[in-house]
Amino acid sequence: MIISKIYKEYRDWLKIVALVLIFVISGVIYYFSYNNKKLSIDEASDKEFELETVICSEEMTTNNNSKYYVYVCGEVLNPGVYELDSNQRVIDAIKLAGGTLEDANLEALNLATLVKDGEKIYIPSINDLEFETNPSGETSVSSKININTATKDQLMTLPGIGESRALAIIAYRDDKGKFISIEDIKNVSGIKDAAYNKIKDLICV
Protein backbone atom coordinates (compact mmCIF):
# COMPACT_ATOMS: atom_id res chain seq x y z
CA MET A 1 0.00 0.00 0.00
CA ILE A 2 2.77 2.36 0.89
CA ILE A 3 4.57 1.56 -2.40
CA SER A 4 1.38 2.15 -4.37
CA LYS A 5 0.87 5.43 -2.61
CA ILE A 6 4.46 6.53 -3.31
CA TYR A 7 4.18 5.45 -6.95
CA LYS A 8 0.98 7.43 -7.45
CA GLU A 9 2.47 10.49 -5.76
CA TYR A 10 5.80 10.45 -7.69
CA ARG A 11 4.64 8.72 -10.87
CA ASP A 12 5.37 11.68 -13.15
CA TRP A 13 8.84 12.18 -11.71
CA LEU A 14 9.65 8.48 -12.09
CA LYS A 15 8.70 8.66 -15.77
CA ILE A 16 11.03 11.63 -16.25
CA VAL A 17 13.88 9.85 -14.46
CA ALA A 18 13.31 6.71 -16.55
CA LEU A 19 13.42 8.72 -19.80
CA VAL A 20 16.61 10.47 -18.71
CA LEU A 21 18.26 7.11 -17.91
CA ILE A 22 17.22 5.68 -21.27
CA PHE A 23 18.64 8.73 -23.04
CA VAL A 24 21.93 8.56 -21.12
CA ILE A 25 22.34 4.81 -21.72
CA SER A 26 21.55 5.24 -25.44
CA GLY A 27 24.11 8.03 -25.68
CA VAL A 28 26.83 5.91 -24.02
CA ILE A 29 26.12 2.96 -26.32
CA TYR A 30 26.24 5.20 -29.43
CA TYR A 31 29.48 6.85 -28.30
CA PHE A 32 31.37 3.57 -27.87
CA SER A 33 29.92 2.10 -31.07
CA TYR A 34 30.99 5.19 -33.05
CA ASN A 35 34.54 5.16 -31.62
CA ASN A 36 34.97 1.45 -32.34
CA LYS A 37 33.77 1.95 -35.91
CA LYS A 38 36.12 4.92 -36.41
CA LEU A 39 39.02 2.92 -34.97
CA SER A 40 38.33 0.09 -37.41
CA ILE A 41 38.30 2.53 -40.35
CA ASP A 42 41.58 4.11 -39.21
CA GLU A 43 43.20 0.70 -38.80
CA ALA A 44 42.05 -0.31 -42.28
CA SER A 45 43.44 2.95 -43.74
CA ASP A 46 46.78 2.35 -41.98
CA LYS A 47 46.98 -1.19 -43.35
CA GLU A 48 46.14 0.03 -46.85
CA PHE A 49 48.84 2.71 -46.61
CA GLU A 50 51.36 0.12 -45.41
CA LEU A 51 50.44 -2.17 -48.31
CA GLU A 52 50.87 0.66 -50.84
CA THR A 53 54.23 1.52 -49.29
CA VAL A 54 55.41 -2.09 -49.60
CA ILE A 55 54.25 -2.26 -53.23
CA CYS A 56 55.99 1.02 -54.11
CA SER A 57 59.18 -0.15 -52.39
CA GLU A 58 59.12 -3.41 -54.34
CA GLU A 59 58.59 -1.54 -57.62
CA MET A 60 61.47 0.83 -56.87
CA THR A 61 63.71 -2.10 -55.99
CA THR A 62 62.77 -3.84 -59.24
CA ASN A 63 63.45 -0.71 -61.30
CA ASN A 64 66.77 -0.01 -59.59
CA ASN A 65 67.95 -3.59 -60.14
CA SER A 66 67.40 -3.84 -63.89
CA LYS A 67 69.94 -6.15 -65.51
CA TYR A 68 72.17 -4.92 -68.35
CA TYR A 69 74.39 -7.01 -70.60
CA VAL A 70 77.64 -5.54 -71.90
CA TYR A 71 80.44 -6.89 -74.05
CA VAL A 72 83.89 -6.26 -72.59
CA CYS A 73 86.81 -6.81 -74.94
CA GLY A 74 90.29 -5.60 -75.75
CA GLU A 75 93.01 -5.47 -73.11
CA VAL A 76 91.17 -7.48 -70.42
CA LEU A 77 91.94 -10.86 -68.94
CA ASN A 78 88.62 -12.53 -69.82
CA PRO A 79 86.80 -10.83 -72.72
CA GLY A 80 83.11 -11.68 -72.96
CA VAL A 81 79.50 -10.68 -72.25
CA TYR A 82 78.75 -9.84 -68.63
CA GLU A 83 75.60 -9.10 -66.65
CA LEU A 84 75.54 -5.96 -64.49
CA ASP A 85 72.99 -3.91 -62.60
CA SER A 86 71.82 -0.73 -64.29
CA ASN A 87 73.52 1.40 -61.63
CA GLN A 88 76.97 -0.10 -62.18
CA ARG A 89 79.82 1.56 -64.05
CA VAL A 90 82.51 0.79 -66.63
CA ILE A 91 85.03 0.01 -63.90
CA ASP A 92 82.68 -2.69 -62.57
CA ALA A 93 82.46 -4.30 -66.01
CA ILE A 94 86.24 -4.36 -66.29
CA LYS A 95 86.52 -6.04 -62.88
CA LEU A 96 84.04 -8.73 -63.97
CA ALA A 97 86.22 -9.36 -67.02
CA GLY A 98 89.15 -10.15 -64.72
CA GLY A 99 90.79 -6.73 -64.84
CA THR A 100 93.04 -5.21 -67.45
CA LEU A 101 96.23 -6.50 -69.03
CA GLU A 102 99.57 -4.78 -68.63
CA ASP A 103 99.32 -2.74 -71.84
CA ALA A 104 95.77 -1.46 -71.26
CA ASN A 105 95.24 2.24 -71.91
CA LEU A 106 92.64 3.21 -69.30
CA GLU A 107 93.09 6.92 -69.98
CA ALA A 108 91.09 6.44 -73.15
CA LEU A 109 87.99 5.58 -71.10
CA ASN A 110 85.86 7.24 -68.48
CA LEU A 111 85.76 4.49 -65.87
CA ALA A 112 82.99 6.27 -63.93
CA THR A 113 80.46 6.16 -66.78
CA LEU A 114 77.28 4.17 -66.13
CA VAL A 115 76.97 1.07 -68.31
CA LYS A 116 74.36 0.87 -71.05
CA ASP A 117 72.46 -2.24 -72.05
CA GLY A 118 74.03 -3.87 -75.09
CA GLU A 119 77.12 -1.66 -74.88
CA LYS A 120 80.52 -2.73 -76.18
CA ILE A 121 83.30 -1.67 -73.82
CA TYR A 122 86.61 -1.84 -75.66
CA ILE A 123 89.81 -1.48 -73.63
CA PRO A 124 92.52 -0.20 -76.00
CA SER A 125 96.21 -0.87 -75.72
CA ILE A 126 98.77 1.88 -75.16
CA ASN A 127 100.37 0.58 -78.36
CA ASP A 128 97.16 0.61 -80.39
CA LEU A 129 97.62 1.62 -84.02
CA GLU A 130 94.95 1.81 -86.67
CA PHE A 131 95.25 -0.49 -89.66
CA GLU A 132 93.83 0.09 -93.10
CA THR A 133 93.84 -1.85 -96.38
CA ASN A 134 95.36 -0.19 -99.44
CA PRO A 135 94.06 -0.78 -103.02
CA SER A 136 96.52 -3.63 -103.56
CA GLY A 137 94.95 -5.56 -100.69
CA GLU A 138 97.92 -5.19 -98.38
CA THR A 139 97.42 -4.11 -94.78
CA SER A 140 99.46 -1.16 -93.65
CA VAL A 141 99.77 0.81 -90.45
CA SER A 142 97.90 4.11 -90.42
CA SER A 143 98.98 7.10 -88.39
CA LYS A 144 95.41 8.34 -88.12
CA ILE A 145 94.02 9.12 -84.70
CA ASN A 146 91.02 7.04 -83.67
CA ILE A 147 88.65 9.60 -82.14
CA ASN A 148 86.79 6.81 -80.31
CA THR A 149 89.80 5.64 -78.33
CA ALA A 150 92.36 8.44 -78.43
CA THR A 151 93.55 9.96 -75.18
CA LYS A 152 93.59 13.69 -74.50
CA ASP A 153 97.28 13.93 -75.40
CA GLN A 154 96.76 12.03 -78.66
CA LEU A 155 93.87 14.28 -79.67
CA MET A 156 95.95 17.35 -78.92
CA THR A 157 98.42 16.29 -81.64
CA LEU A 158 95.76 17.17 -84.20
CA PRO A 159 95.94 20.68 -85.71
CA GLY A 160 93.61 23.14 -84.01
CA ILE A 161 92.75 20.75 -81.16
CA GLY A 162 93.87 22.16 -77.84
CA GLU A 163 93.22 20.80 -74.37
CA SER A 164 89.67 22.16 -74.09
CA ARG A 165 88.58 20.71 -77.43
CA ALA A 166 90.27 17.39 -76.67
CA LEU A 167 88.38 17.18 -73.39
CA ALA A 168 85.16 18.14 -75.18
CA ILE A 169 85.65 15.25 -77.63
CA ILE A 170 86.19 12.77 -74.79
CA ALA A 171 83.21 14.14 -72.85
CA TYR A 172 81.00 13.87 -75.95
CA ARG A 173 81.83 10.22 -76.63
CA ASP A 174 81.43 9.34 -72.93
CA ASP A 175 77.99 10.93 -72.92
CA LYS A 176 76.69 10.06 -76.42
CA GLY A 177 78.66 6.91 -77.18
CA LYS A 178 81.20 6.18 -79.90
CA PHE A 179 81.40 8.24 -83.07
CA ILE A 180 79.82 6.42 -86.02
CA SER A 181 81.68 8.43 -88.66
CA ILE A 182 84.42 11.04 -88.57
CA GLU A 183 81.87 13.70 -89.58
CA ASP A 184 80.16 13.17 -86.22
CA ILE A 185 83.00 15.04 -84.55
CA LYS A 186 81.36 18.24 -85.82
CA ASN A 187 78.66 17.61 -83.22
CA VAL A 188 81.22 18.42 -80.54
CA SER A 189 80.99 21.96 -79.25
CA GLY A 190 83.68 24.17 -80.76
CA ILE A 191 84.38 21.99 -83.81
CA LYS A 192 82.83 23.43 -86.96
CA ASP A 193 83.57 22.98 -90.66
CA ALA A 194 86.83 24.96 -90.58
CA ALA A 195 88.28 22.91 -87.71
CA TYR A 196 86.95 19.68 -89.20
CA ASN A 197 88.60 20.32 -92.58
CA LYS A 198 91.99 20.59 -90.82
CA ILE A 199 91.73 17.18 -89.18
CA LYS A 200 89.45 15.06 -91.38
CA ASP A 201 92.38 13.38 -93.15
CA LEU A 202 94.11 12.64 -89.84
CA ILE A 203 91.31 10.93 -87.94
CA CYS A 204 89.34 7.70 -88.13
CA VAL A 205 86.71 5.73 -86.19
Beta strands, then each sheet from edge to edge (+ up, - down):
strand 1: 67-74
strand 2: 80-85
strand 3: 120-123
strand 4: 130-133
strand 5: 139-142
strand 6: 145-146
strand 7: 203-204
sheet 1: 2+ 1- 3-
sheet 2: 4+ 5-
sheet 3: 6+ 7+
end
